Amino acid sequence: MTHANCPRCGGRLARDNDSGRCTPCQAAERDRLSAPPVVPASFWDHEPVRQALAERHLGRLIRAYRSHPYHGRVALPQTVVASWLSITQAQLSRVENGPPLVHLDRLAHWAQILRIPASRLWFGLPDQPFQIRNRIAEGRADDSQAHGQIIEQGEVPAMAVTVEEAPTGGGGATDRRRFNAMAALAGLAAAGHPYLLTGSADAANIGMEQVRLASSLVQDLRRADAAAGADQLCDVAIQAHARLSAWAARATYSREVGDALQSALADLGIQVAWLATDAERRREARPYLNEAITRARIADDPRMEVQALTQLSMLLRESQPGESLHCAEAALRVSAGWATPRLTTLLHLRRAHTYAVLTDASGFSREMTKARRDLERGPHEDDLGFVDFVNEQEVNGIQGLSYLALDRPDRAAQSFRAIIANPSPGHRRNQVYYAVHLSQATYQQGDVNEAARIALDALPAVSQMNSGRITRNLAQVRSNLATSRQVTTAARQFVSAYDSAVKA
């Protein structure tokens, strides 16, 4: 008869030992109940642990941790691990079985308690170099050989790795999407922002250097968002906003720095709100915009106030269209006298789309005419950074969305096709967004085959995005095609490809 070995120390177990542990390890049982044990490096290569890491789900990781053979034949009780984390057993059960945690402070704190190696994590730990590593679906420990080495602070310039440069071999669409987002975050760290994202902040004084760094972070977030979408960036931006807000509350600074800091925090809050919107976390967005308006007024910064009002108008369009119109009107009023043509174009587009949601065709037509008239006046040296995306493609896109709201899929399809025919490379996420809507418009026209073909062509690009809005819209296309009375070969091909991509 072959003797079993103790999974903790490797020693051979006696024939009559049915505990799964040798005597010395059983003697150490009391210690493991009071605090997490120091586990060997091989502990993290256990398949359930690797899978949980690949899924970026700390709750499932904790469950895999408790059930690891290292602890013996009987899993660690939830009550024991919950006590380590200073929560109740019921709370731990919800963490293990519920949706992934998104609060970075809690993620980092619990990872430190459980002694999870920083190199295995998908987020940074305080007081440690910010590291981002691609996690392929199999959760391989040597994935750096498959998709590049760990990217650390100062190793690459900001946004050096883009969506177009992302690897396409191995792992499937889900892995490429994850890699794209991780590369974007690595770019933020390399740009000089890691202390905002993961490090400790003990500065008693804030100067213009910190304010400038916060402003540059917003620009990097915008570039990363335009390339890969908001899902992976949203929590990073939320954490950075929380850290800067905490500094502002306790640090000292001059009046000049204070005004600049309020404007920088407002700008970051507006960006957080947009990322939350694109990530389909709309409920989280409005408080940031309300705060941004307050900060802009404290700093006497009408440009930042207009930016917040513009974003708020878009956020409220579907749920509170009347208030959406008021926000856009207020932005036009505040910016009167200094608004550039591209800014007024955007504000008229906000109003045009909202009128379409209200099924007010005349209001839509009036505002769209104003938007196109202002766009023809061209860019201006005083254009604010947040209007960079306002171009002919965006005007066509909003026009197409408005026609969909007005139940004019034929006109909507014309607008979306104009975008596809003349793409804007700098705003790849928007291109994909409108391509999916072209499929929706074509389906509403009754051309199931063409809708399926367009959706199938867009599927690889959607798989590389991290945009909850795009994902939701493509899921609706899939639902429409799967339940259509005309279940054609093209529709079945798309549904099958979509389902395979989701499972990958």
ABEGO torsion letter per residue (X at the ends): XBBBBBAAAGBBBBAABAAGBBAAAAAAAAAAAABBBBBBAAAAABAAAAAAAAAGBAAAAAAAAAABAAAEABBBBAAAAAAAAGBBAAAAAAAAABBBBABAAAAAAAAAAAGBBAAABABBBBGBBBBBBBBBAAGBAAAAAAAEBBBBBGABBBGABBAAABBABEGEAAAAAAAAAAAAAAAAAAAGAAAAAABBBABABBBAAAAAAAAAAAAAAAAAAAAAEAAAAAAAAAAAAAAAAAAAAABBBBAAAAAAAAAAAAAAAAAAAAAAAAAGBAAAAAAAAAAAAAAAAAAGBAAAAAAAAAAAAAAAAAABAAAAAAAAAAAAAAABGABBAAAAAAAAAAAAAAAAAAGBAAAAAAAAAAAAAAAAAEBBAABBAAAAABBAAAAAAAAAAAAAAAGBAAAAAAAAAAAAABBBAABAAAAAAAAAAAAAAAAAAGBAAAAAAAAAAAAAAAAABBBAAAAAAAAAAAAAAAABABBBAAAAAAAAAAAAAAAX
